[in-house]
Structure formats: structure tokens, C-alpha cells
Amino acid sequence: MKKTFSILSILTLLIFSNLTINSCGSREDTVNCFPNNPINVTLNLNLPAYNNLNYDGGWIYVNEQQAGSRGLIVVRVGDSFKAYDRNAPHICPDANTTLEVKDNISILCPKDNTRWILRTGQPESGAATSLPPKTYPYNYDPSTKTLNIYY
């Protein structure tokens, strides 16, 4: 009886460990299968392509080299910025998990219609996750209007 209990305990532990390691379960800020790509983007806000970032609430998509696997959403929030990854933070990447801005107020995951508030990254009510979109640090030089986003 004792030997059977030990074997069952070990099997249960191994199965649970295997499921945890191979799952897309959540970690601190994204799912485990979230791509880990380098981010190093410099934007000159004097250029017309980035003009929206000169105004509070303005946003753009950034699809340059070293802007992650699917690009970034950059939003001006007062005197600061938010730089969101376009991969959904709560589900493994596939063809329908690239985040989009909707109505200039929300970020949408087309796969499951989860929405976040564009200015804050907070999930809207009824969201399928409590995770916000992954954000990246930045440096901004107001004298040259140069924004550098990195990770």
C-alpha cells in the first residue's frame, strides 16, 4: 500500500510538472510562449510619420526592425508615452493575436475580442485576462523630440 501511494504520488508530480513546463500558462507579465525579441527603436517626432505622438492621446503603429515580432503601439499620454507590444499578452501567438487600436480608445485582440484601455493598458470589463499588454521602457529627449524605446 505504501509503495503504491509513493508511485502514484511520483507519477502525479511528474505529470503536473510536465504540464506546467509545456503549457502556455502565465508568468509575471505575459504567457510563457510570448516571443522574446529585442526592442531598440528610435523615433524622431519631428518627422511627419510620427506627428501623432506630439499630441496627448495620439498613437502610431511602429513596424520597424527591432520593434518586436509584430511591432509596437506607441501612445502619447500627457508628457509621457506608453509603448505596447502588439502580441497579445494572454494567449500564445497565432495568426489572429496581433493587437489593434480600435476607435482611438481601445486596444483589441481579434482572437477573443479582449480589450484594454489605450491610455493605461488596463483590461476593460469582461476581458479574458487581467494581464495588460506588455510595455517597454523608453527615453524621451524633449529638446530634440527623440523617443527611444528599448528592451
N, CA, C and O of each residue as an XYZ file, in Angstrom:
604
protein
N       0.823     -1.194      0.000
C       0.000      0.000      0.000
C       0.867      1.257      0.000
O       0.607      2.194     -0.755
N       1.898      1.276      0.849
C       2.781      2.428      0.942
C       3.544      2.640     -0.368
O       3.729      3.774     -0.810
N       3.988      1.529     -0.988
C       4.721      1.597     -2.244
C       3.817      2.123     -3.360
O       4.263      2.922     -4.184
N       2.557      1.688     -3.400
C       1.606      2.140     -4.412
C       1.352      3.638     -4.265
O       1.286      4.362     -5.258
N       1.208      4.099     -3.018
C       0.972      5.510     -2.766
C       2.161      6.350     -3.238
O       1.968      7.415     -3.825
N       3.371      5.889     -2.991
C       4.572      6.605     -3.416
C       4.665      6.688     -4.925
O       4.984      7.742     -5.474
N       4.387      5.581     -5.599
C       4.436      5.565     -7.066
C       3.384      6.511     -7.637
O       3.668      7.265     -8.567
N       2.176      6.476     -7.085
C       1.114      7.376     -7.552
C       1.489      8.841     -7.306
O       1.237      9.703     -8.147
N       2.080      9.105     -6.167
C       2.492     10.475     -5.850
C       3.549     10.965     -6.830
O       3.478     12.094     -7.316
N       4.517     10.123     -7.116
C       5.581     10.498     -8.056
C       5.021     10.696     -9.456
O       5.379     11.661    -10.130
N       4.143      9.794     -9.907
C       3.529      9.938    -11.229
C       2.716     11.231    -11.323
O       2.800     11.958    -12.312
N       1.935     11.504    -10.287
C       1.136     12.727    -10.281
C       2.036     13.962    -10.355
O       1.755     14.894    -11.108
N       3.095     13.966     -9.587
C       4.044     15.083     -9.600
C       4.690     15.244    -10.975
O       4.816     16.368    -11.461
N       5.097     14.161    -11.605
C       5.715     14.228    -12.935
C       4.743     14.749    -13.980
O       5.112     15.576    -14.814
N       3.510     14.276    -13.941
C       2.516     14.732    -14.915
C       2.250     16.223    -14.729
O       2.215     16.978    -15.700
N       2.061     16.646    -13.473
C       1.809     18.061    -13.196
C       2.991     18.925    -13.633
O       2.793     19.986    -14.225
N       4.206     18.486    -13.352
C       5.404     19.230    -13.741
C       5.498     19.353    -15.249
O       5.814     20.427    -15.762
N       5.231     18.279    -15.964
C       5.286     18.281    -17.428
C       4.244     19.233    -18.000
O       4.543     19.981    -18.931
N       3.038     19.220    -17.464
C       2.003     20.123    -17.955
C       2.369     21.579    -17.690
O       2.134     22.438    -18.539
N       2.934     21.861    -16.534
C       3.322     23.225    -16.196
C       4.437     23.727    -17.099
O       4.384     24.865    -17.565
N       5.441     22.907    -17.353
C       6.572     23.314    -18.184
C       6.160     23.508    -19.634
O       6.633     24.444    -20.278
N       5.295     22.656    -20.168
C       4.937     22.702    -21.583
C       3.692     23.519    -21.881
O       3.284     23.610    -23.038
N       3.079     24.116    -20.868
C       1.842     24.844    -21.110
C       2.133     26.282    -21.505
O       3.274     26.742    -21.473
N       1.087     26.963    -21.871
C       1.170     28.382    -22.155
C       0.655     29.143    -20.956
O       0.058     30.209    -21.105
N       0.874     28.618    -19.790
C       0.415     29.249    -18.557
C       1.072     30.603    -18.371
O       2.085     30.905    -19.003
N       0.493     31.416    -17.502
C       1.006     32.769    -17.357
C       2.216     32.828    -16.446
O       2.372     32.034    -15.519
N       3.063     33.796    -16.744
C       4.167     34.143    -15.857
C       3.876     35.545    -15.382
O       2.711     35.944    -15.372
N       4.847     36.295    -14.999
C       4.575     37.578    -14.363
C       3.795     38.553    -15.253
O       2.800     39.119    -14.801
N       4.222     38.765    -16.509
C       3.559     39.788    -17.317
C       3.031     39.310    -18.664
O       2.372     40.075    -19.368
N       3.305     38.070    -19.035
C       2.791     37.514    -20.287
C       2.735     35.993    -20.167
O       3.199     35.421    -19.181
N       2.162     35.347    -21.182
C       2.182     33.890    -21.231
C       3.602     33.420    -21.518
O       4.411     34.171    -22.062
N       3.902     32.186    -21.153
C       5.254     31.642    -21.335
C       5.696     31.601    -22.793
O       6.890     31.681    -23.081
N       4.750     31.477    -23.708
C       5.101     31.361    -25.123
C       5.228     32.720    -25.812
O       5.353     32.778    -27.035
N       5.198     33.800    -25.054
C       5.326     35.145    -25.601
C       6.720     35.305    -26.206
O       7.708     34.978    -25.547
N       6.828     35.800    -27.446
C       8.147     35.947    -28.076
C       9.034     36.941    -27.324
O       8.561     37.959    -26.819
N      10.295     36.630    -27.262
C      11.251     37.497    -26.579
C      12.204     38.068    -27.627
O      13.295     37.540    -27.845
N      11.780     39.139    -28.262
C      12.562     39.763    -29.326
C      13.186     41.059    -28.819
O      12.616     41.722    -27.952
N      14.346     41.426    -29.351
C      14.960     42.692    -28.929
C      14.135     43.887    -29.412
O      13.570     43.876    -30.505
N      14.085     44.900    -28.577
C      13.395     46.144    -28.913
C      14.428     47.264    -28.828
O      15.028     47.489    -27.778
N      14.625     47.957    -29.935
C      15.521     49.108    -29.966
C      15.099     49.997    -31.126
O      15.559     49.834    -32.256
N      14.216     50.935    -30.825
C      13.629     51.796    -31.846
C      13.835     53.247    -31.441
O      13.588     53.613    -30.292
N      14.280     54.065    -32.365
C      14.414     55.498    -32.131
C      13.494     56.230    -33.102
O      13.566     56.041    -34.316
N      12.628     57.068    -32.539
C      11.661     57.819    -33.343
C      11.952     59.313    -33.202
O      12.079     59.823    -32.089
N      12.055     60.002    -34.320
C      12.230     61.450    -34.339
C      10.839     62.054    -34.540
O      10.289     62.004    -35.640
N      10.279     62.619    -33.480
C       8.908     63.123    -33.540
C       8.771     64.385    -34.384
O       7.666     64.897    -34.555
N       9.885     64.889    -34.912
C       9.829     65.999    -35.856
C       9.410     65.525    -37.246
O       8.989     66.332    -38.074
N       9.523     64.225    -37.505
C       9.169     63.680    -38.818
C       7.657     63.509    -38.934
O       6.997     63.169    -37.951
N       7.098     63.742    -40.133
C       5.647     63.639    -40.325
C       5.054     62.271    -39.936
O       3.925     62.208    -39.452
N       5.794     61.199    -40.141
C       5.273     59.861    -39.833
C       4.953     59.687    -38.351
O       4.132     58.844    -37.988
N       5.597     60.479    -37.493
C       5.423     60.344    -36.041
C       4.704     61.546    -35.436
O       4.688     61.697    -34.215
N       4.115     62.395    -36.259
C       3.473     63.620    -35.801
C       2.386     63.368    -34.755
O       2.229     64.180    -33.844
N       1.634     62.277    -34.854
C       0.572     61.993    -33.880
C       1.096     61.933    -32.456
O       0.356     62.218    -31.514
N       2.360     61.567    -32.281
C       2.928     61.445    -30.940
C       3.277     62.789    -30.310
O       3.751     62.836    -29.175
N       3.048     63.876    -31.034
C       3.259     65.206    -30.472
C       2.034     65.704    -29.712
O       2.077     66.775    -29.106
N       0.938     64.937    -29.737
C      -0.318     65.348    -29.125
C      -0.801     64.296    -28.135
O      -0.711     63.094    -28.388
N      -1.320     64.775    -26.994
C      -1.864     63.880    -25.977
C      -2.955     63.001    -26.593
O      -3.883     63.501    -27.229
N      -2.834     61.711    -26.400
C      -3.799     60.760    -26.950
C      -3.454     60.262    -28.336
O      -4.087     59.332    -28.835
N      -2.453     60.869    -28.969
C      -2.045     60.419    -30.297
C      -1.321     59.084    -30.207
O      -0.648     58.806    -29.215
N      -1.456     58.264    -31.231
C      -0.818     56.947    -31.235
C      -0.380     56.585    -32.647
O      -0.872     57.142    -33.628
N       0.550     55.647    -32.730
C       1.008     55.107    -34.017
C       1.364     53.635    -33.839
O       1.623     53.164    -32.732
N       1.368     52.924    -34.966
C       1.968     51.594    -35.025
C       3.422     51.773    -35.445
O       3.722     52.610    -36.296
N       4.318     51.004    -34.862
C       5.722     51.016    -35.269
C       6.052     49.619    -35.767
O       5.989     48.650    -35.010
N       6.404     49.520    -37.044
C       6.732     48.238    -37.667
C       8.105     48.311    -38.303
O       8.250     48.130    -39.512
N       9.108     48.577    -37.489
C      10.478     48.681    -37.972
C      11.284     47.499    -37.488
O      10.814     46.705    -36.673
N      12.509     47.385    -37.997
C      13.420     46.378    -37.461
C      13.623     46.653    -35.985
O      13.649     47.806    -35.557
N      13.764     45.607    -35.222
C      13.953     45.639    -33.774
C      12.779     46.296    -33.045
O      12.958     46.941    -32.012
N      11.575     46.121    -33.599
C      10.349     46.583    -32.939
C       9.522     45.382    -32.503
O       8.293     45.450    -32.491
N      10.185     44.279    -32.143
C       9.475     43.076    -31.722
C       9.083     42.224    -32.903
O       9.443     42.517    -34.043
N       8.342     41.165    -32.627
C       7.965     40.254    -33.709
C       6.786     40.757    -34.522
O       6.649     40.397    -35.691
N       5.926     41.587    -33.927
C       4.758     42.099    -34.642
C       4.652     43.613    -34.593
O       3.676     44.180    -35.085
N       5.631     44.269    -34.011
C       5.612     45.720    -33.929
C       5.128     46.218    -32.585
O       4.902     45.451    -31.649
N       4.977     47.540    -32.522
C       4.601     48.212    -31.282
C       3.417     49.130    -31.532
O       3.156     49.544    -32.662
N       2.707     49.438    -30.455
C       1.734     50.527    -30.437
C       2.319     51.559    -29.471
O       2.550     51.252    -28.302
N       2.558     52.776    -29.953
C       3.107     53.829    -29.105
C       2.035     54.895    -28.946
O       1.436     55.337    -29.927
N       1.794     55.307    -27.697
C       0.733     56.257    -27.363
C       1.314     57.404    -26.541
O       2.112     57.179    -25.632
N       0.916     58.621    -26.859
C       1.293     59.788    -26.045
C       0.254     59.935    -24.946
O      -0.945     60.001    -25.216
N       0.721     59.985    -23.706
C      -0.157     60.141    -22.543
C       0.356     61.339    -21.745
O       1.229     61.197    -20.889
N      -0.190     62.507    -22.030
C       0.298     63.730    -21.382
C       1.727     63.997    -21.797
O       2.022     64.112    -22.987
N       2.627     64.096    -20.812
C       4.044     64.320    -21.092
C       4.834     63.026    -21.196
O       6.054     63.062    -21.359
N       4.160     61.877    -21.103
C       4.861     60.589    -21.174
C       4.308     59.753    -22.320
O       3.456     60.205    -23.085
N       4.803     58.537    -22.423
C       4.417     57.636    -23.505
C       4.152     56.249    -22.948
O       4.605     55.907    -21.856
N       3.416     55.458    -23.710
C       3.253     54.025    -23.467
C       3.693     53.342    -24.755
O       3.282     53.732    -25.848
N       4.536     52.314    -24.615
C       4.976     51.527    -25.771
C       4.545     50.094    -25.521
O       5.146     49.393    -24.707
N       3.499     49.656    -26.223
C       2.926     48.323    -26.057
C       3.418     47.385    -27.151
O       3.562     47.790    -28.304
N       3.671     46.145    -26.794
C       3.945     45.107    -27.781
C       2.629     44.736    -28.455
O       1.588     44.729    -27.798
N       2.650     44.429    -29.745
C       1.419     44.073    -30.461
C       1.048     42.603    -30.335
O       0.014     42.191    -30.859
N       1.866     41.796    -29.651
C       1.471     40.417    -29.355
C       0.517     40.428    -28.167
O       0.761     41.125    -27.182
N      -0.565     39.662    -28.253
C      -1.492     39.551    -27.125
C      -0.745     38.949    -25.937
O      -0.033     37.959    -26.105
N      -0.890     39.526    -24.735
C      -0.116     39.056    -23.587
C      -0.660     37.782    -22.950
O       0.031     37.141    -22.158
N      -1.901     37.410    -23.293
C      -2.589     36.362    -22.551
C      -2.783     35.047    -23.304
O      -3.233     34.066    -22.712
N      -2.454     35.006    -24.593
C      -2.583     33.778    -25.375
C      -1.370     33.624    -26.284
O      -0.726     34.604    -26.659
N      -1.074     32.381    -26.626
C       0.082     32.119    -27.490
C      -0.126     32.740    -28.866
O      -1.238     32.707    -29.393
N       0.923     33.306    -29.456
C       0.799     33.961    -30.760
C       0.326     33.017    -31.856
O       0.792     31.883    -31.967
N      -0.606     33.508    -32.659
C      -1.002     32.831    -33.888
C      -1.464     33.908    -34.862
O      -1.221     35.093    -34.632
N      -2.115     33.520    -35.926
C      -2.465     34.465    -36.988
C      -3.410     35.577    -36.534
O      -3.441     36.640    -37.154
N      -4.180     35.357    -35.469
C      -5.202     36.326    -35.066
C      -4.930     36.991    -33.720
O      -5.872     37.435    -33.063
N      -3.681     37.072    -33.293
C      -3.409     37.620    -31.961
C      -2.586     38.909    -32.000
O      -1.988     39.287    -30.992
N      -2.549     39.580    -33.134
C      -1.865     40.870    -33.232
C      -2.815     41.958    -32.755
O      -3.892     42.142    -33.321
N      -2.413     42.678    -31.713
C      -3.264     43.711    -31.132
C      -3.462     44.874    -32.095
O      -2.561     45.241    -32.849
N      -4.674     45.451    -32.051
C      -5.047     46.562    -32.923
C      -5.667     47.669    -32.085
O      -6.280     47.399    -31.052
N      -5.512     48.910    -32.521
C      -6.187     50.031    -31.871
C      -7.564     50.169    -32.496
O      -7.705     50.148    -33.719
N      -8.594     50.312    -31.637
C      -9.971     50.479    -32.105
C     -10.549     51.782    -31.573
O     -10.469     52.066    -30.378
N     -11.119     52.557    -32.452
C     -11.825     53.794    -32.110
C     -10.961     54.788    -31.331
O     -11.493     55.632    -30.610
N      -9.659     54.700    -31.464
C      -8.723     55.598    -30.788
C      -8.827     55.576    -29.258
O      -8.321     56.480    -28.593
N      -9.477     54.555    -28.698
C      -9.611     54.484    -27.236
C      -9.290     53.114    -26.661
O      -9.046     52.988    -25.461
N      -9.289     52.083    -27.506
C      -9.087     50.718    -27.017
C      -8.029     49.993    -27.822
O      -7.745     50.338    -28.969
N      -7.449     48.975    -27.189
C      -6.589     48.014    -27.871
C      -7.375     46.712    -27.895
O      -7.916     46.301    -26.869
N      -7.445     46.061    -29.042
C      -8.274     44.874    -29.227
C      -7.441     43.677    -29.634
O      -6.545     43.794    -30.470
N      -7.733     42.521    -29.044
C      -7.191     41.251    -29.528
C      -8.267     40.629    -30.405
O      -9.319     40.249    -29.892
N      -8.038     40.511    -31.721
C      -9.079     39.994    -32.611
C      -9.430     38.528    -32.359
O     -10.516     38.085    -32.734
N      -8.544     37.779    -31.739
C      -8.785     36.344    -31.497
C      -9.964     36.124    -30.545
O     -10.827     35.287    -30.809
N     -10.001     36.880    -29.428
C     -11.055     36.651    -28.440
C     -11.785     37.932    -28.040
O     -12.564     37.930    -27.086
N     -11.536     39.031    -28.768
C     -12.174     40.331    -28.526
C     -11.889     40.922    -27.149
O     -12.656     41.752    -26.662
N     -10.799     40.503    -26.520
C     -10.387     41.153    -25.281
C      -9.941     42.562    -25.612
O      -9.276     42.795    -26.622
N     -10.316     43.511    -24.744
C      -9.977     44.917    -24.958
C      -9.261     45.489    -23.742
O      -9.505     45.095    -22.601
N      -8.362     46.439    -24.030
C      -7.649     47.183    -22.999
C      -7.842     48.667    -23.274
O      -8.095     49.059    -24.413
N      -7.727     49.484    -22.254
C      -7.810     50.934    -22.409
C      -6.487     51.417    -23.006
O      -5.421     51.129    -22.462
N      -6.549     52.137    -24.101
C      -5.355     52.554    -24.841
C      -4.399     53.382    -23.980
O      -3.192     53.144    -24.014
N      -4.902     54.333    -23.223
C      -4.039     55.238    -22.447
C      -3.368     54.575    -21.252
O      -2.282     54.989    -20.847
N      -4.003     53.543    -20.677
C      -3.474     52.956    -19.440
C      -3.017     51.506    -19.585
O      -2.174     51.043    -18.816
N      -3.566     50.788    -20.560
C      -3.267     49.364    -20.708
C      -4.090     48.476    -19.793
O      -3.899     47.260    -19.779
N      -5.000     49.059    -19.033
C      -5.838     48.271    -18.131
C      -6.889     47.502    -18.923
O      -7.473     48.036    -19.866
N      -7.135     46.230    -18.538
C      -8.187     45.464    -19.222
C      -9.550     46.113    -19.004
O      -9.857     46.586    -17.910
N     -10.363     46.130    -20.061
C     -11.724     46.632    -19.921
C     -12.577     45.556    -19.263
O     -12.181     44.391    -19.217
N     -13.731     45.934    -18.760
C     -14.598     44.957    -18.098
C     -14.977     43.850    -19.079
O     -15.222     44.105    -20.258
N     -15.019     42.641    -18.584
C     -15.333     41.486    -19.418
C     -14.141     40.936    -20.167
O     -14.297     40.031    -20.987
N     -12.942     41.462    -19.907
C     -11.734     40.983    -20.596
C     -11.445     39.546    -20.193
O     -11.774     39.126    -19.083
N     -10.826     38.794    -21.102
C     -10.482     37.392    -20.850
C      -9.212     37.254    -20.015
O      -8.770     36.137    -19.747
N      -8.618     38.374    -19.602
C      -7.372     38.335    -18.841
C      -7.267     39.548    -17.930
O      -7.920     40.567    -18.155
N      -6.447     39.427    -16.914
C      -6.135     40.587    -16.082
C      -4.767     41.159    -16.457
O      -4.332     42.166    -15.900
N      -4.089     40.498    -17.417
C      -2.777     40.968    -17.859
C      -2.913     42.171    -18.783
O      -3.734     42.146    -19.699
N      -2.131     43.218    -18.566
C      -2.104     44.327    -19.516
C      -1.202     43.959    -20.686
O      -0.428     43.007    -20.582
N      -1.282     44.688    -21.799
C      -0.315     44.454    -22.873
C       1.100     44.696    -22.347
O       1.307     45.543    -21.479
N       2.062     43.954    -22.872
C       3.454     44.125    -22.441
C       3.923     45.514    -22.849
O       3.730     45.934    -23.990
N       4.539     46.221    -21.911
C       5.057     47.560    -22.195
C       6.575     47.555    -22.109
O       7.176     46.698    -21.461
N       7.174     48.520    -22.770
C       8.630     48.636    -22.802
C       9.068     49.999    -22.287
O       8.355     50.990    -22.443
N      10.248     50.041    -21.670
C      10.772     51.332    -21.197
C      11.195     52.204    -22.383
O      11.400     51.726    -23.498
N      11.315     53.479    -22.096
C      11.719     54.428    -23.135
C      12.482     55.579    -22.508
O      12.444     55.788    -21.296
N      13.170     56.314    -23.353
C      13.790     57.604    -23.005
C      13.259     58.622    -23.993
O      13.132     58.347    -25.186
N      12.951     59.799    -23.483
C      12.468     60.857    -24.365
C      13.260     62.129    -24.099
O      13.397     62.563    -22.956
N      13.779     62.719    -25.173
C      14.501     63.984    -25.086
C      13.601     65.057    -25.713
O      13.513     65.146    -26.938
N      12.933     65.872    -24.887
C      12.021     66.870    -25.448
C      12.708     67.953    -26.275
O      12.077     68.555    -27.144
N      13.999     68.210    -26.017
C      14.685     69.254    -26.785
C      14.894     68.846    -28.238
O      14.866     69.693    -29.131
N      15.102     67.552    -28.480
C      15.268     67.070    -29.857
C      14.043     66.311    -30.354
O      13.982     65.919    -31.519
N      13.061     66.101    -29.464
C      11.872     65.310    -29.770
C      12.250     63.902    -30.256
O      11.697     63.393    -31.231
N      13.202     63.293    -29.549
C      13.654     61.944    -29.890
C      13.168     60.959    -28.819
O      13.432     61.130    -27.628
N      12.459     59.936    -29.272
C      11.924     58.905    -28.400
C      12.644     57.608    -28.703
O      12.634     57.138    -29.840
N      13.277     57.018    -27.677
C      13.962     55.734    -27.843
C      13.253     54.703    -26.981
O      13.108     54.883    -25.772
N      12.809     53.615    -27.617
C      12.116     52.517    -26.942
C      13.053     51.325    -26.979
O      13.614     51.015    -28.030
N      13.235     50.649    -25.849
C      14.227     49.577    -25.785
C      13.780     48.468    -24.845
O      12.883     48.645    -24.020
N      14.435     47.313    -24.994
C      14.235     46.174    -24.083
C      15.396     45.216    -24.234
O      15.437     44.185    -23.563
